[in-house]
């Protein structure tokens, strides 16, 4: 499981110009089963994506497709973690029995 933290490098109006392609990117990875949740930070300084993948390398490949990343609109921090306490819904999402 991974937390992808985005920190914007530019003003919100520049982010808004790439919002449609960014949302299409998010939709692609929701449909593939990689993303569980995403949203803006408050205040609006960046965003968070909760994701799963087979490796950190795979998450880095996924991040590289984000228009915010490609256009250098945000910096990314990838945090890998192992949930030691969770729900059955979490286990279903990550593919645990």
Buried (B, 14 or more C-beta within 10 A) or exposed (E): BBBBBBEBBBEEEEBEEBEEBBEEBBEEBBEEEBBBEBEBEEEEEBBBBBBBBEEEEBBBEBBEEBBBBEBEBBEBEBEEEEEEEEEEEEEEBEEEE
